[in-house]
């Protein structure tokens, strides 16, 4: 027995509406994609001074020994810190965006390198590795850095 005309007409209308919904959903997805690109471009131009310093973590960005000094100072206050925690503290002291993953990973590698050198000088010690992350503590050596800007006059 064939379907009544009303059922056939409503079924066709339902298919037509479903097709329109799918087309609108595709347009919405495309619009969201475009919006993300426009937002990212606005972010680039909105604060150029902040953006400029985000990815300049390379040779010469930190002063010689600066990372190790910051890490040793923080390890003197807190007994044990992971490499990532130390990197975040270095970033905080230099007013860098700690939520930027690429930048944080770059600083983590700089911190690892600085801590390995500091370990040789016994300024820090590696306590253990937890889940692939080194845990650092203050070292045994006591160092004294003296910077003389003017010659001392002792009489």
N, C-alpha and C positions, 0 to 999 in steps of 0.2 A: 504494500500500500504506500503510495507516494506521500511525502510530507506535505502538509498544508502550505499554502503559499505564504502565510504569515511567518511560519517557522523558517522557511527558506530565506525570506527577505531579512528577518532578524539575524540569522546566522551569517549572511553576507555582510550585514551592517557591522556585526561584531568583529568579523575578520578585517574589515576596513578600518575600524577604530583601533584594533590591535596593531595594525600596520602603521597607523599614524603615531601611536604611542612609541613604537620602536624607532621610528624616524626622529621623533622629538628627543628620545633618550640618546641617540647618536649625536644629535646637535648639541645636547647638553654636555656630553662627554667632550666633544670638540671645543666647546666654549670654555669648559673647565681647564682644558689643556692650554688654550690661548691665555686665559686669565693667569695661570701659574707663570707663564713666560713673561707676561707684562709685569706682574708683581715682582719677579726676580730682577727685571730690568730697572724698575723703580727703586728697588733696594740698592742696586749698584750706584745709581746716581743720587740717591737721597742723602747719603753720608759718605762722600768720597774720601774724607780724611780717615775715617774708620776702616773703610774697605782697603785702602792702600796698604796699611800695616798688617793686614790679616795673614798674608801668605809670604811675608818677607823673613821667615825664619830660616835663614841660611847663614853662611859664613859672614861674620861681622855684625850680625843683628844683636848679639849679646856681647858685652865686654868680656875680655879674657878672665876666666875664673868667676864670673858673675853667677852663673848657674850653680856651680859648686858651693859658692858662699851662701847663696839663698838656701840651698838644700841642707848644708851643715847647720845653718842657723835654725831651721825648722826642726831638724832632727835633735837639736839640743833642747828644744822646747817639748816636742812630742817624742816619746821613746822610739817608736817604730812607725814608718810610713812606707807605703808602696810607691813604686815608680810613678804610677798615674797620679797619686795624691800629691807627690812632690812636684810633678809637672803642672798640676792645676794651681799649686801655690806659687810657682814661678810665674805662671801666666797672670795670676791675680796681682802680683807685685808689679808686673809690667803693663797692667791694664789691658790685657788681651782677652778676647772673648772666649771664655772657658766652654761655652756650649758648642763652639765650632769644632766638629770632630776632626776634620782634616788638619786644622791648625794644632789641636791638642795632640794628635798623633805625631806631628812633626816635632813638637816640643818634647814629647816623651822620648823620642830618639836622641834629642840633644841632651836631655837629662841623663839618660842611660850612659851616654858617652862621657859626660862630665863626672858621673858617679864612679865609673870605672877608673878614671884617672885619679879621683879623690881616694878611691880604695887603695890604690898603689901607694899613696902618700899617707895612708892610715887615718884619713880624716873621717871616713865612713866605713862601715862594714856591712856586707850582705848577710842578713840573718838567715833567710830561707827563701824558697820559691813557693808561692801559693798560686795554683792554677795558672802557671806560666808567668806570673808577675813577681818580680823581686821585691822582697821586704828589706828595707834598709834601716840601720841604726847608726847612732853616733860612733865614731871611731875612737881609738885609744890615744892617738897622737894629739898633742897640744901644740898648736902653731901660733906664732905671733907675727902678724904682718905689720911692718912699720913703714909708714910713708912719710918721708921728710920733705916738706915743701920748702922750708927755709932752714938754713944751717943753724944749728943750736949754738948758742954762745954761753959757755960755762966759764965762769971767772974765778 
